[in-house]
Amino acid sequence: MNQLRFLAITSVFLLLFSLSACNKDDSSDDSIVGTWEFVESMEGFSMTITMTFNANHTGTSTMVTVFAGETERETTSFTYSTNGSTLTMTESGETVSLTYSVSGNTLTLTEDGENIVFTRK
């Protein structure tokens, strides 16, 4: 249940405080470019987060939740930058920095020691 709570809080945080502060950063890593998906479900609740990172340092994040037969969808746009293993995302003037890694078709976002693992679509 703690993982679900972390995922919901982090998802909302990502959606509200999405992507990039430094579009002029030349140290960006293009391995994050593409569409990534995270799916979690348990006991009547499911959540799918789809994040698309474009080569021009813009992107979208869509979170779809289903609970008790009710479906909610929220999509936001963002900008982002990378520097080493740090992903900085900005939306509506709010910025968040996370640790990230890409290994093959897996994107791992880490905040406060908690991981969310996305799969490339």
C-alpha positions in Angstrom: 0.0 0.0 0.0 3.0 2.4 0.7 4.1 1.8 -2.9 0.7 2.7 -4.2 0.6 5.8 -2.1 4.1 6.8 -3.3 3.1 6.2 -6.9 0.0 8.3 -6.6 1.8 11.1 -4.8 4.7 11.0 -7.3 2.4 10.8 -10.2 0.5 13.8 -9.2 3.7 15.6 -8.4 5.1 14.8 -11.8 1.9 15.9 -13.5 1.7 19.1 -11.5 5.3 20.0 -11.5 6.6 18.7 -14.8 9.5 19.3 -16.9 12.6 21.4 -17.8 14.3 24.3 -16.4 17.4 24.5 -18.6 16.6 24.1 -22.3 20.0 25.5 -23.1 21.9 22.7 -21.4 24.2 21.0 -23.9 24.8 18.1 -21.6 21.5 16.5 -22.3 21.1 12.7 -22.9 18.8 11.7 -25.7 18.3 8.2 -24.3 15.2 9.5 -22.5 13.5 10.6 -25.8 10.5 8.5 -26.6 7.2 7.3 -24.9 7.3 5.5 -21.6 4.6 3.8 -19.7 4.0 2.8 -16.1 1.1 0.6 -15.1 0.0 -0.3 -11.5 -3.1 -2.1 -10.5 -4.5 -3.7 -7.3 -7.9 -4.4 -5.8 -10.2 -2.4 -8.0 -7.7 0.4 -8.6 -5.5 0.9 -11.7 -3.2 3.7 -12.8 -1.4 4.2 -16.1 1.1 7.0 -16.5 2.4 7.6 -20.0 5.2 10.1 -20.5 6.5 11.3 -23.8 9.9 13.1 -24.0 10.5 14.8 -27.3 13.9 15.6 -28.8 13.2 19.4 -28.5 13.0 19.1 -24.7 9.2 19.3 -24.5 6.8 16.5 -23.6 3.5 15.4 -22.3 2.4 13.3 -19.3 -1.0 11.5 -19.1 -2.3 9.8 -16.0 -5.3 7.6 -16.3 -6.8 6.2 -13.1 -9.7 3.8 -12.7 -11.3 3.3 -9.3 -14.7 1.7 -8.6 -15.5 1.8 -12.3 -14.8 5.5 -12.6 -12.1 6.6 -15.0 -10.2 9.9 -14.7 -7.6 11.2 -17.2 -5.3 14.2 -16.8 -2.8 15.3 -19.4 -0.1 18.0 -18.9 2.6 19.5 -21.1 6.1 20.2 -19.8 9.7 21.0 -20.7 12.7 19.1 -19.5 16.5 18.9 -19.3 19.0 16.3 -18.3 22.4 16.7 -16.7 24.2 13.5 -15.9 21.7 11.4 -14.0 19.4 14.4 -13.0 16.2 15.0 -14.9 14.8 18.4 -14.3 11.1 19.0 -15.3 9.1 22.2 -15.4 5.4 22.9 -15.8 3.7 26.2 -15.2 6.8 27.7 -13.6 7.1 24.8 -11.1 10.3 22.7 -11.2 11.2 19.3 -9.9 14.5 17.4 -10.2 14.6 13.6 -10.1 17.4 11.0 -10.5 16.8 9.0 -13.6 18.4 6.1 -15.5 17.7 4.5 -18.9 18.7 0.8 -19.4 17.4 -0.6 -22.7 13.7 -0.3 -22.7 13.5 0.7 -19.0 13.3 4.2 -17.5 13.7 4.5 -13.8 12.8 7.7 -11.9 13.9 8.0 -8.3 12.8 10.4 -5.7 13.6 10.1 -2.0 14.9 6.5 -2.5 11.6 5.4 -4.1 11.7 4.1 -7.8 9.1 4.2 -10.5 10.0 2.0 -13.4 8.6 2.8 -16.9 8.8 0.7 -20.0 9.4 2.1 -23.5 6.3 1.9 -25.7 
